[in-house]
Amino acid sequence: MIAPLRVGIAGLGTVGAEVVRLIEQQGKILSARCGRGIKVVAVTARSKTKKRGVDLRGIRWAKDPMAIAVDPEVDCFVELMGGVGDPALSAIEAALASGKSVVTANKALIARHGLKLAALAEQHGGALNYEAAVAGAIPVVKTLREGLAGTGVDRVYGILNGTCNYILSRMEQEGLSFADCLKDAQRLGYAEANPSFDVDGHDTAQKLAILASLAFGTKVAQSAVYVEGITSIAAADLRAAAELGYRVKLLGVAVRTATGIEQRVHPTMVPRTSSIAQVMGVTNAVTIDGAGISPITLVGPGAGGAATASAVLADIADVARGVRALPFGRPVAKLAATTKAPMERHEGGYYIRLMARDLAGTAARIATRLAEQKISIESIVQRHPDGMIDAVDATKKSSPVPVILITYATSEDAMRRALQAVQSDKVISGRPQVIRIEKN
Ligand code: HSE
C-alpha cells in the first residue's frame, strides 16, 4: 500500500477552498484513480479566521507559504496565492529545490519565470504542473504537451479570458454597457483583482505566451506578444459585426509565419457561423491547427473557482500517480529562442469604422487611399443615424456619419499607412476603429 500524497496548499481563496473541499469530497474516487490517497496536511492563507465554508480541522495551519514549501512532511506544494513575485516565487523555488512537486494556477508567474522554474524542477526531479494557469478546466496544457506530442502545430488560438468573453457576449445579446457587464463578472468571481488585467488583454497574453511555448517548442516570451484589449469596442461595432455576418471576440493567436512566430491578442471579427463564434459567456475555447490533422477545438469553463480547482486537482492527481511530464514538453535546454514575427507584417482582413464627413467625394477619397496601398475593399456601408445600413450615398449632410469597411487580406503595415493618409486628408473625425478579421 503506497502512502497517501501529502499536499500543502498556500492560498485559500475561491480556488484553494474548492480544492480542499474536492479532495475531501472525492477522496475515494481520487485514490482509486491514482492508486493512492491524497491528503491535505498543511494550509496557509492571509487570514486564519475568514469563513471559507470548508472544514480545516485536522489540517495544520502553517505560518507562511515558505514553511509549507520546505516542510519535509509535504510531498506536493500547491501554490494558489497568485502574484508574479514573492512570496509565491520564492516558495515555489524552495519547494522545487527540495525535490517536491509543485502545482500552481499562477499564469503570471509561469509566463515570467516558467523557464527558470522548469529548470529547477528538471534538476531536482519534481514536477511543475500548471494546467489551471490557462483556460480554467480545459486540459489544453496536457493536450499540447502530451496529447499532441507527435504532431507539428502551426497555429493555436482561442478565447482565453472568460471575463472579456462574458462582457462581449452580454453587451451584444442584452445591449448592456461595458461597465455593468464588468461589474457582474467581478461579482461572479471571474475577473482578476485588477480587472484592467482582463480587459486590456494582458491575462490573455500571458496564457497565449505559455501556449505558444508548448505548441512550438520555444522559450516563453511574453514580451513578444502584441496586445490590444476590448475597452474601445463600442455597441456600434457589435451591431455592425452582426449585420455583416461576424461576431467580436478577444482572441489570443499564435501562428508560425515565414517571418517567425506571430503572437497577438486583440479584439477579432470571427465569422458568425464559425465554431469559435458560438462560444459565449465565461466559456473559453482553444483551437489547435496541426500538420496532417483537422483543427482540434477544446471548449469549456475558463474562469471561476470550480473550473480552476478541477484543473488543479488533475495536476495533483498526476503527482500522486507519479506521472512527471517536462513542464514545457521538452528539456529547457532544448527550447528554441522565439523569433518574433513583427506585427507590421501581419496579414489578414480588416474591419474599419470611421466617422466620415458626409460630403460628396469622401468615400472616393477613402477608397483611393486604400487603393494606393493595394488594399481591396470587400464591402463599404454607411450607417445613418437611424441605425440602418445602406450603400454609401454621398449626399450633403453636415454631421459626420459612421462608414464601415471590410477589406480583403492585406498587411498591417499597408493598413496603417492608408489610415494615416485618410486622417491627414481630414475627411474623418476622431480615430478610426480597426478590428482584425480571423477566418478559419
Ligand atoms: N480573470 C480570468 C478570466 C480568470 O476572466 O478568464 C482565469 O484566468
Boltz pocket constraint, residues with backbone or C-beta under 6 A from the ligand:
constraints:
  - pocket:
      binder: B
      contacts: [[A, 132], [A, 133], [A, 135], [A, 136], [A, 160], [A, 161], [A, 162], [A, 163], [A, 164], [A, 190], [A, 191], [A, 192], [A, 198], [A, 203], [A, 302], [A, 303], [A, 304]]
      max_distance: 6.0
